[in-house]
Amino acid sequence: MGLRIGADVGGTFTDIVIAFVDGGYSSTKVLTTHGAPEIGILDGISRMVDQEGVSLTDVEQIIHGTTLATNALIERRGAKTALVTTEGFRDVIETRTESRFEQYDLNIVLPSPLIERADRHVVSERLNARGEVLVPFDEDGARALVERIGEAGYESVAVGFIHSYVNPINEQRFRDLLLADLPDIACSISSDVSPQMREFERFNTVCANAYVQPLMASYLVRLRDELATRGATCPLHLIHSGGGLMSVDSAAAFPVRLVESGPAGGAIFAADLAKRYGRDRVLSYDMGGTTAKIALIENHTPATAKTFEVDRTARFKKGSGMPISIPVIEMIEIGAGGGSIASVDSLGQIRIGPHSAGSEPGPASYGLGGDDATVTDANVQLGRLHSDTFGAEDIDLSPALAAEALERSIGAPLGLSPADAARGVAEVVDENMANAARVHAVENGKDLSGYSMIAFGGGGPLHASRLLDKLGLDELIVPPDAGVGSAVGFLRAPFAYEAVRSFYTTTTDFDVDSANRILAELTDEAMTFVRQGTDAEVVVERQVAMRYKGQGWEIPVRLSEAPFDEMAAELLAAGFTKAYEEFFGRAIEHLAIEAVSWSVRVASVVEAPPPVELVTTGEPAVTTIDSQPMFDPVTREDVETVRLERAAMPVGTQVDGPAVIVEPQTTTILASHHRAVMQTDGSLLIRRMNT
């Protein structure tokens, strides 16, 4: 392909990357413009095309990832939305399920429902679990409700009826009535957005889609139109939470698929590097300005899930957030970015986040009006960040302002100097991230021993070597373009879409015809989405979620592409038994096996990256910028530290810590027992000297 642009809008910075025909990249960071995120994107793209002497007419593809949908859900900045559901199920999204993330906490706080009770309405209708009519659809009542919705001035409507994932006829009928009378209103139906069993998750997902749809549709159209006005004739594609590309029209119709859009690009970036280095088990660590994201990658493929949570009220507690049932790259995300605000709680403990200074006003050291101490301010105080080499062109870091903020927020309450306050902030944020990685591994039944870490994002390389020590890992890779890793990942993503639908059957009474029909329909649905963006060769992956009868949790079982025949039940049972043994160590005999939910993922074929020939030893670096004192967490004292430019390190250069390796968008820190060797692809391979 020709020139391609990746644009990643984060909470603090917007990253813009241009990929050239020869495989090289050029990038920049601009502050995110929260009121109108497209302004930051357009300004960043204009800066890049001017800098590189190219024209937007030369660009063949623009790929965009954004946190706008996620932020709208967390900050409750969506449209005025109504939920229409089956009579008797008005309060499902508030009563949730019987699960409690803290069983014995009498004062447990659950997330408030996305749509208040006054905005939840009912229609008399009811289908059973086979999609058969129990209560006929009340046409007159539905028409009267449509009239009330129009009078109330709603911008968007979510429709979720019981068992509509089996038979969507009543949801489709209500949508027809609504749009016939109110053609300008946005409408989402659960049988389109998330046709899966479990009404709480399904209703919550369609509510989330409806809630952000007007906002996202308006934003995407504005961005596309302004790019065209400036001369871009190429298509604009979005990266979705499952790690594939989708068209603007698809993203506007299903914006809930954009939740976790940006972090998905980071996981793709890490998976691509894992394949280049032949690493089968990788911990992907992406630290930006607002959050840190950790994902597990095995066999060069990020772990995926069909459901995840947004806006958890309790850190690391499953069940404390807002569930969204869509395919997603599985990761844990915590408020531990460069802009995360540091404070002292009532017990005299340093706390980091979850609130962030973002880009407005930003960390105190940015000099843009921020007063609160942040992780970035701590790194400035500790000598890890320097105004001469900081990546954002529009920001001149101020060590004096960083010290003042640390003294005010941390030092004064605890009686610490700004330097000691900075050490405390750095150690707490590192431990928070290490704990998040441990929790994520345990939740997925993994042992991190033997994993390699890949660190990127503006803050990742600053903290990765300390995480390496805390987690007991042996190897860290900091790739080139690490500071804009997610945006680079966008440019390596396939066109992909995963279609999911619930359909219940058992291996003792397997419905061969229905299973084949469901899989064929899902394949057609996924193929339609992918073909909106490319006519390239594709791969088709099919899965079914299965469980023993009586269980409430399923495990995925991979299927072949061949249609089911009379041997299907026996083969499915054998596949499930093998998968169950891999998950839990042993299978359970003499229990019926159920198939619950089916999925088909269609993805364009991406050319395999070339392998990297590892360089493990080399010649010491001879060119340095200067030296400076920096706190070493190993010796727990300030030590003289060399500072080098990454661009001046040829292949095979060896750097022994303590050292600071600077580049335009990030900085890599080595403690006194770390050794880095420059690789042939420009990556830094970092290991502890005693391993």
ABEGO torsion letter per residue (X at the ends): XBBBBBBBBBAABBBBBBBBAAGBBBBBBBBBBAABAAAAAAAAAAAAAAAAGBBAAABABBBBBBAAAAAAAAAGABBBBBBBBBBGAAAAAAAEBABBABAABAABBBBBBABBAAABBBBBBBBBAAGBBABBBBAAAAAAAAAAAAAAGBABBBBBBBGAAABAAAAAAAAAAAAAABAABBBBBAAAABBBBGAAAAAAAAAAAAAAAAAAAAAAAAAAAAAAAAGBABBBBBBBAAGBBBBAAAAAABAAAABGAAAAAAAAAAAAAAAAAGBABBBBBBBBAABBBBBBBBGGBBBBBABBBBGBABBGBBGABBBBBBBBBBBBBBBBBAABBBBBBAAGBBBBOABBAEAOAEBAAAGAGBABBBAAAAAAAAGABBAAABABAABBBBAAAAAAAAAAAAAAAAGBBAAAAAAAAAAAAAAAAAAAAAAAAAAAGBBABGBBBBBBEAAAAAAAAAAAAAAGBABBBBBBGAAAAAAAAAAABBBBBBBBBBBBBBAABBBAAAAAAAAAAAAAAAAAAAAAABABBBBBBBBBBBBBBGBABBBBBBBBABBBBAAAAAAAAAAAAAAAAAAAGBBBBGBBBBBABBBBBBBBBBBBBBBBBBBABBBBBABBABBBBBBBAAAGBBBBBBBBBAAABBBGBBBBOBBBBBBAABBBBBBAABBBBBBAAGBBBBBBAAX
